Amino acid sequence: MCLFLNFSYGFPITVFLNTVPWMLLNFQVAAEKPNLTIFLKAYELLGVKPKEAVHIGDDCSNDLWGARDAGCNAWLWGTDV
């Protein structure tokens, strides 16, 4: 599992620090969702191909379309999950 997000200052990321094996923030790869770079870096960290992953997000354009453009299955939180 990898948590990756478009970080904005003031967001309490510390609540996630000990809950997920990987965390990838947009400024670490100089790209924000829906840019393919952040999705592809997450798959690289996990050692999986995009088609082997499932992305779950809460934003249709940033998460759903971004992941699908990267070749990943994507589900929308509150609709699909």
N, C-alpha and C positions, 0 to 999 in steps of 0.2 A: 504494500500500500504506500502511496505517495500523496501527500497533500501539497498541492501547488495552487498558489493564488496570486491575484493582483493585490499586492500589499499597499495599504494606505496607512500613513502614520496615524496612530491612535488606535489601530486595530489590535486587540490583545492577543497577539500570536503566542505569547508565553503559555497560554492554556493548552496549546497543542504540542509543546515541545517534547513531552514524554509520552505522547499517545500514538504517534505514528513513526514508523522506521525512517521515512524520508520526508523532508519538507523542502520544497523548492519555491523560492520567492522570485517574483518577476525581476527584481533588480539584479539577481544573481546571473541571469541569462540575458539581460538587457532587452527583454521582450515581455509583453503582457498578453494574456488571453484576449482575443482569439488567435494571436500570432502563432504560427506553426512551431516556431522555435521552442517555446516553453513546453508544448506538448511533447515534441520529439526528445527534448532533454529529459523529461520525466520518464519516458519509455526507456531511454538509454540507461538512466540510473537504476531502473528496475530490472533491466536485462530482458525486456520483452519487446516483441514487435507490436506496432499499433493495433493490428487485428486481434492480438491476444489479450488486449486490455479492455477495460470498461471504465469510462469516465462518467462520474456522477457529479452534476453541478446544479446550480440554482438559477443560472442565467442562460436564456435561450441563445442569444447571439455569441456571448463569450465562451460558454461551456459547451452547449449542444452542437452548435455549428462549427466552433473551433475544433473540437475533438473529431467530429465527423470529417472535416476537411483534412485532418491529420491522418485519417484512415482508421480511426478508433470507433468502437461502439460507444454510444453516449446515451445516458438517461438523464432526464430532468427531474430534480428533486421536487416532490410535491405533485408530480404528474405521473411519471413512470415508476418512481420509487416512493 
